[in-house]
Amino acid sequence: MKNWIFRFCFVFWGLSVSAQMDVAQIDATVQFYPNRFDDVTQLSNFITRDFKTDAEKVRAIYGWIIHNVAYEPKEYEMFNYSFKNYRERNSKEENTRNKTIQRTLQKGIAVCEGYAMLFEKLCELQGIQTYLVRGDIKTSFDDIGREFKRIHMWNVVFIDGAPYLVDATWGAGRYHQKFIKEPSFDWFQTDPEIFVKTHYPDMVEDAFLDFQFSRELFAQLPLIIQNELRIDAIKRPAHGVISSAENQDSITFLIKTNPPKTISYSYNFGKKENIKSFKTEDNFLEFQVVTKSNSNLVIYFDDEPALAYKVK
């Protein structure tokens, strides 16, 4: 998990599942559980005792993790993932997985592997189908335009045969020089079209999208911050890295969205400049921003961050 520049607001892909259960009661019940366990079966037994359906159990698992596990980058130093051959890899990976899960439960600290592996193990003990996903994330200006990297891990879980995307690491809070605890269900059963704005899996089928979207396109995208904006809404500039040589005086934006009341922008998080004139036609919004080379650009709709670009 990287330093986050922005906070994101999301709707859930799994609202239909959540609506069928008393989520407040599930969340309240989990709050009474111990915050540390010696063994994963102990926590699993609590969940078996208190919940009946897979949907209830999955929410309880996620809820306990985001409230009781803190992100700690130094945990990357605890385990050696290197191996000499495939046989050694298989045995070493299982050994590392078990140790990671135990440490996460007992110490209450982890990196993304700890969050995801613990979630996976608890689902397995409940007989719920799930698997780990390795992939890339986009959270800061440095992520715009760079090559694909396998730097994060999250989960796919199946409830009543349907797949759902879960990232307990991001659900626990954010990290900026230190861990900031902010438990949230924003990353629980998240809509795939929202999830893919910040997460791209190593295998594209794990994105569960209804359209073609490559890792190269993911890399090129700007930071799409506003919840209502989907990746196909950004018509111009489509790439997150803007050339000042090709946009010497101004940068033209064309975005498919409901028009905001106000539009503003800032370079390098400096003073916001209001855009006094913009066009709206057929749900398309068109406006211009003064070009400033070698800078980070943020676009605001109604004073809230909507998009972010790098201007070279």
ChimeraX commands (.cxc) that place a marker at each C-alpha (Angstrom):
marker #1 position 0.00,0.00,0.00 radius 0.5
marker #1 position 1.46,3.33,-1.04 radius 0.5
marker #1 position 1.12,6.86,0.31 radius 0.5
marker #1 position -2.30,8.09,-0.75 radius 0.5
marker #1 position -2.77,11.54,-2.20 radius 0.5
marker #1 position -6.54,11.37,-2.33 radius 0.5
marker #1 position -9.42,9.76,-0.51 radius 0.5
marker #1 position -11.93,8.02,-2.77 radius 0.5
marker #1 position -15.70,7.68,-2.34 radius 0.5
marker #1 position -17.28,4.54,-3.72 radius 0.5
marker #1 position -20.52,2.67,-4.22 radius 0.5
marker #1 position -20.59,-1.05,-3.72 radius 0.5
marker #1 position -20.95,-3.74,-6.35 radius 0.5
marker #1 position -22.50,-5.96,-3.68 radius 0.5
marker #1 position -25.40,-3.80,-2.49 radius 0.5
marker #1 position -27.91,-6.49,-3.42 radius 0.5
marker #1 position -26.11,-8.96,-1.15 radius 0.5
marker #1 position -25.75,-6.50,1.73 radius 0.5
marker #1 position -29.40,-5.50,1.55 radius 0.5
marker #1 position -30.43,-9.04,2.44 radius 0.5
marker #1 position -28.71,-9.06,5.83 radius 0.5
marker #1 position -28.49,-6.91,8.94 radius 0.5
marker #1 position -25.04,-5.42,8.36 radius 0.5
marker #1 position -25.24,-3.24,11.46 radius 0.5
marker #1 position -25.78,-6.32,13.63 radius 0.5
marker #1 position -22.89,-8.16,11.95 radius 0.5
marker #1 position -20.52,-5.23,12.42 radius 0.5
marker #1 position -21.57,-4.73,16.04 radius 0.5
marker #1 position -21.07,-8.42,16.85 radius 0.5
marker #1 position -17.54,-8.47,15.45 radius 0.5
marker #1 position -16.64,-5.43,17.56 radius 0.5
marker #1 position -16.93,-7.62,20.68 radius 0.5
marker #1 position -14.37,-10.17,19.42 radius 0.5
marker #1 position -10.84,-10.17,20.88 radius 0.5
marker #1 position -8.41,-8.07,18.87 radius 0.5
marker #1 position -5.70,-10.77,18.95 radius 0.5
marker #1 position -5.76,-14.54,18.45 radius 0.5
marker #1 position -3.11,-17.22,18.84 radius 0.5
marker #1 position -4.49,-19.30,15.99 radius 0.5
marker #1 position -6.72,-18.65,12.99 radius 0.5
marker #1 position -9.14,-21.44,13.98 radius 0.5
marker #1 position -10.03,-19.53,17.15 radius 0.5
marker #1 position -11.30,-16.55,15.16 radius 0.5
marker #1 position -12.98,-18.88,12.66 radius 0.5
marker #1 position -14.88,-20.57,15.49 radius 0.5
marker #1 position -16.33,-17.23,16.61 radius 0.5
marker #1 position -17.58,-16.60,13.07 radius 0.5
marker #1 position -19.07,-20.09,12.80 radius 0.5
marker #1 position -20.89,-19.58,16.09 radius 0.5
marker #1 position -22.39,-16.19,15.25 radius 0.5
marker #1 position -23.18,-16.24,11.53 radius 0.5
marker #1 position -25.01,-18.60,9.19 radius 0.5
marker #1 position -24.79,-17.42,5.57 radius 0.5
marker #1 position -21.68,-16.97,3.45 radius 0.5
marker #1 position -22.54,-13.31,2.93 radius 0.5
marker #1 position -22.67,-12.71,6.70 radius 0.5
marker #1 position -19.44,-14.60,7.31 radius 0.5
marker #1 position -17.51,-12.76,4.59 radius 0.5
marker #1 position -18.57,-9.38,5.95 radius 0.5
marker #1 position -17.62,-10.46,9.47 radius 0.5
marker #1 position -14.19,-11.64,8.28 radius 0.5
marker #1 position -13.51,-8.40,6.45 radius 0.5
marker #1 position -14.86,-6.34,9.36 radius 0.5
marker #1 position -12.61,-7.99,11.95 radius 0.5
marker #1 position -9.51,-7.55,9.78 radius 0.5
marker #1 position -10.00,-3.86,8.96 radius 0.5
marker #1 position -10.60,-3.00,12.62 radius 0.5
marker #1 position -7.74,-5.01,14.12 radius 0.5
marker #1 position -4.83,-5.11,11.66 radius 0.5
marker #1 position -2.55,-2.11,11.12 radius 0.5
marker #1 position -0.39,-1.62,8.04 radius 0.5
marker #1 position 3.34,-1.85,8.83 radius 0.5
marker #1 position 5.86,-1.65,5.92 radius 0.5
marker #1 position 8.63,-3.27,7.99 radius 0.5
marker #1 position 6.71,-6.55,7.79 radius 0.5
marker #1 position 8.10,-6.96,4.27 radius 0.5
marker #1 position 11.44,-7.71,5.94 radius 0.5
marker #1 position 10.08,-10.60,7.99 radius 0.5
marker #1 position 9.87,-13.25,5.26 radius 0.5
marker #1 position 12.10,-14.51,2.44 radius 0.5
marker #1 position 10.16,-15.20,-0.76 radius 0.5
marker #1 position 13.15,-16.44,-2.83 radius 0.5
marker #1 position 13.44,-20.11,-3.89 radius 0.5
marker #1 position 15.74,-22.44,-5.88 radius 0.5
marker #1 position 13.19,-24.62,-7.66 radius 0.5
marker #1 position 9.42,-25.14,-7.96 radius 0.5
marker #1 position 9.28,-27.83,-5.27 radius 0.5
marker #1 position 11.03,-25.53,-2.84 radius 0.5
marker #1 position 8.78,-22.67,-3.90 radius 0.5
marker #1 position 5.58,-24.60,-3.15 radius 0.5
marker #1 position 6.71,-25.70,0.30 radius 0.5
marker #1 position 8.25,-22.34,1.14 radius 0.5
marker #1 position 5.18,-20.40,-0.01 radius 0.5
marker #1 position 2.85,-22.49,2.17 radius 0.5
marker #1 position 5.21,-22.15,5.12 radius 0.5
marker #1 position 5.45,-18.40,4.57 radius 0.5
marker #1 position 1.67,-18.13,4.21 radius 0.5
marker #1 position 1.09,-19.87,7.55 radius 0.5
marker #1 position 3.69,-17.75,9.32 radius 0.5
marker #1 position 2.28,-14.57,7.80 radius 0.5
marker #1 position -1.23,-15.43,8.97 radius 0.5
marker #1 position -0.06,-16.28,12.50 radius 0.5
marker #1 position 1.95,-13.07,12.79 radius 0.5
marker #1 position -0.94,-10.96,11.49 radius 0.5
marker #1 position -3.29,-12.44,14.10 radius 0.5
marker #1 position -0.85,-12.30,17.01 radius 0.5
marker #1 position 0.82,-8.93,16.33 radius 0.5
marker #1 position -2.01,-7.10,14.61 radius 0.5
marker #1 position 0.32,-5.75,11.92 radius 0.5
marker #1 position 0.82,-6.71,8.27 radius 0.5
marker #1 position 1.48,-5.61,4.73 radius 0.5
marker #1 position -0.98,-6.41,1.94 radius 0.5
marker #1 position 0.03,-10.11,1.88 radius 0.5
marker #1 position -0.94,-10.47,5.54 radius 0.5
marker #1 position -4.35,-8.88,5.04 radius 0.5
marker #1 position -5.13,-10.90,1.91 radius 0.5
marker #1 position -3.80,-14.25,3.17 radius 0.5
marker #1 position -5.69,-13.96,6.45 radius 0.5
marker #1 position -8.90,-13.12,4.60 radius 0.5
marker #1 position -8.33,-16.10,2.29 radius 0.5
marker #1 position -7.62,-18.52,5.14 radius 0.5
marker #1 position -10.67,-17.51,7.15 radius 0.5
marker #1 position -12.87,-17.95,4.08 radius 0.5
marker #1 position -11.33,-21.38,3.44 radius 0.5
marker #1 position -12.11,-22.47,7.00 radius 0.5
marker #1 position -15.72,-21.44,6.42 radius 0.5
marker #1 position -15.89,-23.38,3.16 radius 0.5
marker #1 position -16.16,-20.19,1.10 radius 0.5
marker #1 position -14.42,-20.09,-2.28 radius 0.5
marker #1 position -11.80,-17.36,-2.56 radius 0.5
marker #1 position -8.37,-16.70,-4.03 radius 0.5
marker #1 position -5.53,-14.19,-3.92 radius 0.5
marker #1 position -4.92,-11.63,-6.65 radius 0.5
marker #1 position -1.58,-9.98,-7.30 radius 0.5
marker #1 position -1.48,-6.77,-9.32 radius 0.5
marker #1 position -0.72,-3.08,-9.64 radius 0.5
marker #1 position -2.26,-0.02,-8.02 radius 0.5
marker #1 position -2.54,3.65,-8.94 radius 0.5
marker #1 position -2.71,6.12,-6.07 radius 0.5
marker #1 position -0.25,8.96,-6.69 radius 0.5
marker #1 position 1.24,11.11,-9.43 radius 0.5
marker #1 position 4.27,8.81,-9.55 radius 0.5
marker #1 position 2.00,5.97,-10.71 radius 0.5
marker #1 position 0.79,7.81,-13.81 radius 0.5
marker #1 position 2.45,6.49,-16.97 radius 0.5
marker #1 position 4.86,4.04,-15.36 radius 0.5
marker #1 position 5.26,0.36,-16.29 radius 0.5
marker #1 position 3.06,-2.32,-14.72 radius 0.5
marker #1 position 4.29,-3.64,-11.36 radius 0.5
marker #1 position 3.05,-6.50,-9.18 radius 0.5
marker #1 position 3.15,-4.52,-5.95 radius 0.5
marker #1 position -0.16,-5.23,-4.23 radius 0.5
marker #1 position -2.38,-8.15,-3.22 radius 0.5
marker #1 position -6.14,-8.39,-2.72 radius 0.5
marker #1 position -8.92,-11.02,-2.89 radius 0.5
marker #1 position -11.73,-12.38,-5.00 radius 0.5
marker #1 position -14.44,-14.09,-2.98 radius 0.5
marker #1 position -17.52,-15.98,-4.23 radius 0.5
marker #1 position -20.90,-15.54,-2.57 radius 0.5
marker #1 position -23.81,-17.58,-3.97 radius 0.5
marker #1 position -21.65,-18.28,-7.01 radius 0.5
marker #1 position -20.94,-14.62,-7.83 radius 0.5
marker #1 position -17.41,-13.13,-7.60 radius 0.5
marker #1 position -16.72,-10.04,-5.51 radius 0.5
marker #1 position -13.61,-7.86,-5.20 radius 0.5
marker #1 position -12.21,-7.21,-1.72 radius 0.5
marker #1 position -9.18,-5.24,-0.53 radius 0.5
marker #1 position -8.92,-5.37,3.26 radius 0.5
marker #1 position -5.57,-3.54,3.21 radius 0.5
marker #1 position -7.11,-0.39,1.81 radius 0.5
marker #1 position -10.21,-0.93,3.91 radius 0.5
marker #1 position -8.16,-0.72,7.11 radius 0.5
marker #1 position -6.89,2.81,6.51 radius 0.5
marker #1 position -4.05,4.61,4.78 radius 0.5
marker #1 position -0.33,5.01,5.24 radius 0.5
marker #1 position 1.50,8.34,5.14 radius 0.5
marker #1 position 4.75,8.11,7.13 radius 0.5
marker #1 position 2.65,6.20,9.66 radius 0.5
marker #1 position -0.52,4.10,9.59 radius 0.5
marker #1 position -3.74,6.10,9.87 radius 0.5
marker #1 position -6.56,3.82,10.98 radius 0.5
marker #1 position -9.75,4.49,9.02 radius 0.5
marker #1 position -11.82,1.27,8.84 radius 0.5
marker #1 position -14.13,1.37,5.86 radius 0.5
marker #1 position -16.27,-0.94,3.73 radius 0.5
marker #1 position -15.45,1.11,0.62 radius 0.5
marker #1 position -13.23,-1.74,-0.59 radius 0.5
marker #1 position -15.65,-4.54,0.21 radius 0.5
marker #1 position -17.56,-5.97,-2.76 radius 0.5
marker #1 position -16.55,-2.95,-4.82 radius 0.5
marker #1 position -17.97,-2.37,-8.30 radius 0.5
marker #1 position -15.36,-3.68,-10.79 radius 0.5
marker #1 position -15.59,-0.52,-12.92 radius 0.5
marker #1 position -14.64,1.52,-9.86 radius 0.5
marker #1 position -12.07,-0.95,-8.56 radius 0.5
marker #1 position -10.14,-0.96,-11.85 radius 0.5
marker #1 position -9.51,2.78,-11.63 radius 0.5
marker #1 position -6.96,2.03,-8.90 radius 0.5
marker #1 position -6.35,-1.76,-9.09 radius 0.5
marker #1 position -5.24,-3.76,-12.11 radius 0.5
marker #1 position -4.71,-7.54,-11.70 radius 0.5
marker #1 position -1.85,-9.59,-13.13 radius 0.5
marker #1 position -4.48,-11.61,-15.04 radius 0.5
marker #1 position -7.06,-9.38,-16.70 radius 0.5
marker #1 position -9.93,-11.82,-16.13 radius 0.5
marker #1 position -9.61,-11.12,-12.40 radius 0.5
marker #1 position -10.84,-7.58,-13.06 radius 0.5
marker #1 position -14.33,-8.94,-13.92 radius 0.5
marker #1 position -14.97,-6.23,-16.50 radius 0.5
marker #1 position -17.52,-6.37,-19.31 radius 0.5
marker #1 position -15.18,-4.51,-21.68 radius 0.5
marker #1 position -11.59,-4.75,-22.92 radius 0.5
marker #1 position -9.12,-2.83,-20.80 radius 0.5
marker #1 position -5.38,-3.54,-20.97 radius 0.5
marker #1 position -2.67,-2.92,-18.39 radius 0.5
marker #1 position -1.10,-0.45,-20.87 radius 0.5
marker #1 position -4.29,1.63,-20.83 radius 0.5
marker #1 position -4.38,1.40,-17.04 radius 0.5
marker #1 position -0.85,2.80,-16.89 radius 0.5
marker #1 position -1.71,5.68,-19.22 radius 0.5
marker #1 position -4.82,6.83,-17.38 radius 0.5
marker #1 position -4.85,9.91,-15.16 radius 0.5
marker #1 position -5.89,9.53,-11.55 radius 0.5
marker #1 position -9.70,9.33,-11.74 radius 0.5
marker #1 position -10.81,10.42,-8.30 radius 0.5
marker #1 position -14.48,11.35,-8.47 radius 0.5
marker #1 position -16.73,8.36,-7.96 radius 0.5
marker #1 position -19.11,9.18,-10.81 radius 0.5
marker #1 position -16.31,9.35,-13.39 radius 0.5
marker #1 position -15.66,6.04,-15.17 radius 0.5
marker #1 position -12.60,5.29,-17.24 radius 0.5
marker #1 position -14.45,5.72,-20.55 radius 0.5
marker #1 position -15.73,9.18,-19.52 radius 0.5
marker #1 position -12.35,10.85,-19.99 radius 0.5
marker #1 position -12.26,11.74,-23.68 radius 0.5
marker #1 position -9.53,14.38,-23.62 radius 0.5
marker #1 position -6.78,14.36,-22.46 radius 0.5
marker #1 position -7.09,10.57,-22.38 radius 0.5
marker #1 position -3.52,10.08,-21.11 radius 0.5
marker #1 position -2.44,11.03,-17.63 radius 0.5
marker #1 position 0.85,12.51,-18.85 radius 0.5
marker #1 position 0.19,15.73,-20.79 radius 0.5
marker #1 position 2.79,17.21,-23.12 radius 0.5
marker #1 position 3.29,20.95,-22.62 radius 0.5
marker #1 position 4.94,21.09,-26.07 radius 0.5
marker #1 position 1.67,19.93,-27.65 radius 0.5
marker #1 position -0.44,22.13,-25.36 radius 0.5
marker #1 position 1.70,25.23,-25.19 radius 0.5
marker #1 position -0.83,27.76,-23.91 radius 0.5
marker #1 position -3.74,25.72,-22.63 radius 0.5
marker #1 position -5.02,22.17,-22.17 radius 0.5
marker #1 position -8.50,21.30,-23.45 radius 0.5
marker #1 position -10.59,18.87,-21.41 radius 0.5
marker #1 position -13.59,16.93,-22.75 radius 0.5
marker #1 position -15.36,14.75,-20.18 radius 0.5
marker #1 position -18.67,12.92,-20.25 radius 0.5
marker #1 position -20.32,13.78,-16.94 radius 0.5
marker #1 position -23.13,15.70,-15.33 radius 0.5
marker #1 position -21.90,19.30,-15.31 radius 0.5
marker #1 position -20.71,20.58,-11.92 radius 0.5
marker #1 position -21.63,24.02,-10.63 radius 0.5
marker #1 position -17.98,25.05,-10.40 radius 0.5
marker #1 position -14.70,23.89,-11.94 radius 0.5
marker #1 position -11.27,24.82,-10.61 radius 0.5
marker #1 position -7.69,23.56,-10.82 radius 0.5
marker #1 position -4.38,23.78,-9.00 radius 0.5
marker #1 position -0.79,23.03,-9.86 radius 0.5
marker #1 position 1.40,21.31,-7.27 radius 0.5
marker #1 position -1.37,21.72,-4.66 radius 0.5
marker #1 position -1.06,25.48,-4.83 radius 0.5
marker #1 position -3.82,28.07,-5.03 radius 0.5
marker #1 position -7.00,26.95,-6.77 radius 0.5
marker #1 position -7.85,28.84,-9.95 radius 0.5
marker #1 position -11.49,29.05,-10.97 radius 0.5
marker #1 position -12.52,28.32,-14.54 radius 0.5
marker #1 position -15.08,30.99,-15.41 radius 0.5
marker #1 position -16.16,29.67,-18.79 radius 0.5
marker #1 position -16.99,26.09,-19.75 radius 0.5
marker #1 position -19.32,24.36,-22.21 radius 0.5
marker #1 position -21.89,21.64,-21.54 radius 0.5
marker #1 position -23.65,19.77,-24.33 radius 0.5
marker #1 position -25.19,16.26,-24.47 radius 0.5
marker #1 position -23.65,15.38,-21.06 radius 0.5
marker #1 position -20.20,16.42,-22.27 radius 0.5
marker #1 position -18.22,18.98,-20.34 radius 0.5
marker #1 position -15.55,21.04,-22.14 radius 0.5
marker #1 position -13.14,23.52,-20.55 radius 0.5
marker #1 position -9.54,24.73,-20.73 radius 0.5
marker #1 position -6.72,25.00,-18.21 radius 0.5
marker #1 position -3.62,27.16,-18.54 radius 0.5
marker #1 position -0.54,25.01,-19.22 radius 0.5
marker #1 position 2.27,24.83,-16.67 radius 0.5
marker #1 position 5.07,22.44,-17.59 radius 0.5
marker #1 position 6.82,20.06,-15.18 radius 0.5
marker #1 position 3.92,20.24,-12.73 radius 0.5
marker #1 position 1.23,18.10,-11.13 radius 0.5
marker #1 position -2.29,19.18,-12.05 radius 0.5
marker #1 position -5.49,18.55,-10.08 radius 0.5
marker #1 position -8.96,19.29,-11.48 radius 0.5
marker #1 position -11.76,20.02,-8.99 radius 0.5
marker #1 position -15.50,19.75,-9.54 radius 0.5
marker #1 position -17.50,21.68,-6.94 radius 0.5
marker #1 position -14.29,22.05,-4.88 radius 0.5
marker #1 position -13.75,18.28,-4.69 radius 0.5
marker #1 position -10.80,16.54,-6.48 radius 0.5
marker #1 position -11.99,14.86,-9.68 radius 0.5
marker #1 position -8.92,14.18,-11.84 radius 0.5
marker #1 position -5.15,14.43,-11.61 radius 0.5
marker #1 position -2.49,14.63,-14.33 radius 0.5
marker #1 position 1.23,15.13,-14.79 radius 0.5
marker #1 position 2.22,17.93,-17.18 radius 0.5
marker #1 position 5.63,17.42,-18.75 radius 0.5
marker link #1:1,2 radius 0.2
marker link #1:2,3 radius 0.2
marker link #1:3,4 radius 0.2
marker link #1:4,5 radius 0.2
marker link #1:5,6 radius 0.2
marker link #1:6,7 radius 0.2
marker link #1:7,8 radius 0.2
marker link #1:8,9 radius 0.2
marker link #1:9,10 radius 0.2
marker link #1:10,11 radius 0.2
marker link #1:11,12 radius 0.2
marker link #1:12,13 radius 0.2
marker link #1:13,14 radius 0.2
marker link #1:14,15 radius 0.2
marker link #1:15,16 radius 0.2
marker link #1:16,17 radius 0.2
marker link #1:17,18 radius 0.2
marker link #1:18,19 radius 0.2
marker link #1:19,20 radius 0.2
marker link #1:20,21 radius 0.2
marker link #1:21,22 radius 0.2
marker link #1:22,23 radius 0.2
marker link #1:23,24 radius 0.2
marker link #1:24,25 radius 0.2
marker link #1:25,26 radius 0.2
marker link #1:26,27 radius 0.2
marker link #1:27,28 radius 0.2
marker link #1:28,29 radius 0.2
marker link #1:29,30 radius 0.2
marker link #1:30,31 radius 0.2
marker link #1:31,32 radius 0.2
marker link #1:32,33 radius 0.2
marker link #1:33,34 radius 0.2
marker link #1:34,35 radius 0.2
marker link #1:35,36 radius 0.2
marker link #1:36,37 radius 0.2
marker link #1:37,38 radius 0.2
marker link #1:38,39 radius 0.2
marker link #1:39,40 radius 0.2
marker link #1:40,41 radius 0.2
marker link #1:41,42 radius 0.2
marker link #1:42,43 radius 0.2
marker link #1:43,44 radius 0.2
marker link #1:44,45 radius 0.2
marker link #1:45,46 radius 0.2
marker link #1:46,47 radius 0.2
marker link #1:47,48 radius 0.2
marker link #1:48,49 radius 0.2
marker link #1:49,50 radius 0.2
marker link #1:50,51 radius 0.2
marker link #1:51,52 radius 0.2
marker link #1:52,53 radius 0.2
marker link #1:53,54 radius 0.2
marker link #1:54,55 radius 0.2
marker link #1:55,56 radius 0.2
marker link #1:56,57 radius 0.2
marker link #1:57,58 radius 0.2
marker link #1:58,59 radius 0.2
marker link #1:59,60 radius 0.2
marker link #1:60,61 radius 0.2
marker link #1:61,62 radius 0.2
marker link #1:62,63 radius 0.2
marker link #1:63,64 radius 0.2
marker link #1:64,65 radius 0.2
marker link #1:65,66 radius 0.2
marker link #1:66,67 radius 0.2
marker link #1:67,68 radius 0.2
marker link #1:68,69 radius 0.2
marker link #1:69,70 radius 0.2
marker link #1:70,71 radius 0.2
marker link #1:71,72 radius 0.2
marker link #1:72,73 radius 0.2
marker link #1:73,74 radius 0.2
marker link #1:74,75 radius 0.2
marker link #1:75,76 radius 0.2
marker link #1:76,77 radius 0.2
marker link #1:77,78 radius 0.2
marker link #1:78,79 radius 0.2
marker link #1:79,80 radius 0.2
marker link #1:80,81 radius 0.2
marker link #1:81,82 radius 0.2
marker link #1:82,83 radius 0.2
marker link #1:83,84 radius 0.2
marker link #1:84,85 radius 0.2
marker link #1:85,86 radius 0.2
marker link #1:86,87 radius 0.2
marker link #1:87,88 radius 0.2
marker link #1:88,89 radius 0.2
marker link #1:89,90 radius 0.2
marker link #1:90,91 radius 0.2
marker link #1:91,92 radius 0.2
marker link #1:92,93 radius 0.2
marker link #1:93,94 radius 0.2
marker link #1:94,95 radius 0.2
marker link #1:95,96 radius 0.2
marker link #1:96,97 radius 0.2
marker link #1:97,98 radius 0.2
marker link #1:98,99 radius 0.2
marker link #1:99,100 radius 0.2
marker link #1:100,101 radius 0.2
marker link #1:101,102 radius 0.2
marker link #1:102,103 radius 0.2
marker link #1:103,104 radius 0.2
marker link #1:104,105 radius 0.2
marker link #1:105,106 radius 0.2
marker link #1:106,107 radius 0.2
marker link #1:107,108 radius 0.2
marker link #1:108,109 radius 0.2
marker link #1:109,110 radius 0.2
marker link #1:110,111 radius 0.2
marker link #1:111,112 radius 0.2
marker link #1:112,113 radius 0.2
marker link #1:113,114 radius 0.2
marker link #1:114,115 radius 0.2
marker link #1:115,116 radius 0.2
marker link #1:116,117 radius 0.2
marker link #1:117,118 radius 0.2
marker link #1:118,119 radius 0.2
marker link #1:119,120 radius 0.2
marker link #1:120,121 radius 0.2
marker link #1:121,122 radius 0.2
marker link #1:122,123 radius 0.2
marker link #1:123,124 radius 0.2
marker link #1:124,125 radius 0.2
marker link #1:125,126 radius 0.2
marker link #1:126,127 radius 0.2
marker link #1:127,128 radius 0.2
marker link #1:128,129 radius 0.2
marker link #1:129,130 radius 0.2
marker link #1:130,131 radius 0.2
marker link #1:131,132 radius 0.2
marker link #1:132,133 radius 0.2
marker link #1:133,134 radius 0.2
marker link #1:134,135 radius 0.2
marker link #1:135,136 radius 0.2
marker link #1:136,137 radius 0.2
marker link #1:137,138 radius 0.2
marker link #1:138,139 radius 0.2
marker link #1:139,140 radius 0.2
marker link #1:140,141 radius 0.2
marker link #1:141,142 radius 0.2
marker link #1:142,143 radius 0.2
marker link #1:143,144 radius 0.2
marker link #1:144,145 radius 0.2
marker link #1:145,146 radius 0.2
marker link #1:146,147 radius 0.2
marker link #1:147,148 radius 0.2
marker link #1:148,149 radius 0.2
marker link #1:149,150 radius 0.2
marker link #1:150,151 radius 0.2
marker link #1:151,152 radius 0.2
marker link #1:152,153 radius 0.2
marker link #1:153,154 radius 0.2
marker link #1:154,155 radius 0.2
marker link #1:155,156 radius 0.2
marker link #1:156,157 radius 0.2
marker link #1:157,158 radius 0.2
marker link #1:158,159 radius 0.2
marker link #1:159,160 radius 0.2
marker link #1:160,161 radius 0.2
marker link #1:161,162 radius 0.2
marker link #1:162,163 radius 0.2
marker link #1:163,164 radius 0.2
marker link #1:164,165 radius 0.2
marker link #1:165,166 radius 0.2
marker link #1:166,167 radius 0.2
marker link #1:167,168 radius 0.2
marker link #1:168,169 radius 0.2
marker link #1:169,170 radius 0.2
marker link #1:170,171 radius 0.2
marker link #1:171,172 radius 0.2
marker link #1:172,173 radius 0.2
marker link #1:173,174 radius 0.2
marker link #1:174,175 radius 0.2
marker link #1:175,176 radius 0.2
marker link #1:176,177 radius 0.2
marker link #1:177,178 radius 0.2
marker link #1:178,179 radius 0.2
marker link #1:179,180 radius 0.2
marker link #1:180,181 radius 0.2
marker link #1:181,182 radius 0.2
marker link #1:182,183 radius 0.2
marker link #1:183,184 radius 0.2
marker link #1:184,185 radius 0.2
marker link #1:185,186 radius 0.2
marker link #1:186,187 radius 0.2
marker link #1:187,188 radius 0.2
marker link #1:188,189 radius 0.2
marker link #1:189,190 radius 0.2
marker link #1:190,191 radius 0.2
marker link #1:191,192 radius 0.2
marker link #1:192,193 radius 0.2
marker link #1:193,194 radius 0.2
marker link #1:194,195 radius 0.2
marker link #1:195,196 radius 0.2
marker link #1:196,197 radius 0.2
marker link #1:197,198 radius 0.2
marker link #1:198,199 radius 0.2
marker link #1:199,200 radius 0.2
marker link #1:200,201 radius 0.2
marker link #1:201,202 radius 0.2
marker link #1:202,203 radius 0.2
marker link #1:203,204 radius 0.2
marker link #1:204,205 radius 0.2
marker link #1:205,206 radius 0.2
marker link #1:206,207 radius 0.2
marker link #1:207,208 radius 0.2
marker link #1:208,209 radius 0.2
marker link #1:209,210 radius 0.2
marker link #1:210,211 radius 0.2
marker link #1:211,212 radius 0.2
marker link #1:212,213 radius 0.2
marker link #1:213,214 radius 0.2
marker link #1:214,215 radius 0.2
marker link #1:215,216 radius 0.2
marker link #1:216,217 radius 0.2
marker link #1:217,218 radius 0.2
marker link #1:218,219 radius 0.2
marker link #1:219,220 radius 0.2
marker link #1:220,221 radius 0.2
marker link #1:221,222 radius 0.2
marker link #1:222,223 radius 0.2
marker link #1:223,224 radius 0.2
marker link #1:224,225 radius 0.2
marker link #1:225,226 radius 0.2
marker link #1:226,227 radius 0.2
marker link #1:227,228 radius 0.2
marker link #1:228,229 radius 0.2
marker link #1:229,230 radius 0.2
marker link #1:230,231 radius 0.2
marker link #1:231,232 radius 0.2
marker link #1:232,233 radius 0.2
marker link #1:233,234 radius 0.2
marker link #1:234,235 radius 0.2
marker link #1:235,236 radius 0.2
marker link #1:236,237 radius 0.2
marker link #1:237,238 radius 0.2
marker link #1:238,239 radius 0.2
marker link #1:239,240 radius 0.2
marker link #1:240,241 radius 0.2
marker link #1:241,242 radius 0.2
marker link #1:242,243 radius 0.2
marker link #1:243,244 radius 0.2
marker link #1:244,245 radius 0.2
marker link #1:245,246 radius 0.2
marker link #1:246,247 radius 0.2
marker link #1:247,248 radius 0.2
marker link #1:248,249 radius 0.2
marker link #1:249,250 radius 0.2
marker link #1:250,251 radius 0.2
marker link #1:251,252 radius 0.2
marker link #1:252,253 radius 0.2
marker link #1:253,254 radius 0.2
marker link #1:254,255 radius 0.2
marker link #1:255,256 radius 0.2
marker link #1:256,257 radius 0.2
marker link #1:257,258 radius 0.2
marker link #1:258,259 radius 0.2
marker link #1:259,260 radius 0.2
marker link #1:260,261 radius 0.2
marker link #1:261,262 radius 0.2
marker link #1:262,263 radius 0.2
marker link #1:263,264 radius 0.2
marker link #1:264,265 radius 0.2
marker link #1:265,266 radius 0.2
marker link #1:266,267 radius 0.2
marker link #1:267,268 radius 0.2
marker link #1:268,269 radius 0.2
marker link #1:269,270 radius 0.2
marker link #1:270,271 radius 0.2
marker link #1:271,272 radius 0.2
marker link #1:272,273 radius 0.2
marker link #1:273,274 radius 0.2
marker link #1:274,275 radius 0.2
marker link #1:275,276 radius 0.2
marker link #1:276,277 radius 0.2
marker link #1:277,278 radius 0.2
marker link #1:278,279 radius 0.2
marker link #1:279,280 radius 0.2
marker link #1:280,281 radius 0.2
marker link #1:281,282 radius 0.2
marker link #1:282,283 radius 0.2
marker link #1:283,284 radius 0.2
marker link #1:284,285 radius 0.2
marker link #1:285,286 radius 0.2
marker link #1:286,287 radius 0.2
marker link #1:287,288 radius 0.2
marker link #1:288,289 radius 0.2
marker link #1:289,290 radius 0.2
marker link #1:290,291 radius 0.2
marker link #1:291,292 radius 0.2
marker link #1:292,293 radius 0.2
marker link #1:293,294 radius 0.2
marker link #1:294,295 radius 0.2
marker link #1:295,296 radius 0.2
marker link #1:296,297 radius 0.2
marker link #1:297,298 radius 0.2
marker link #1:298,299 radius 0.2
marker link #1:299,300 radius 0.2
marker link #1:300,301 radius 0.2
marker link #1:301,302 radius 0.2
marker link #1:302,303 radius 0.2
marker link #1:303,304 radius 0.2
marker link #1:304,305 radius 0.2
marker link #1:305,306 radius 0.2
marker link #1:306,307 radius 0.2
marker link #1:307,308 radius 0.2
marker link #1:308,309 radius 0.2
marker link #1:309,310 radius 0.2
marker link #1:310,311 radius 0.2
marker link #1:311,312 radius 0.2
view
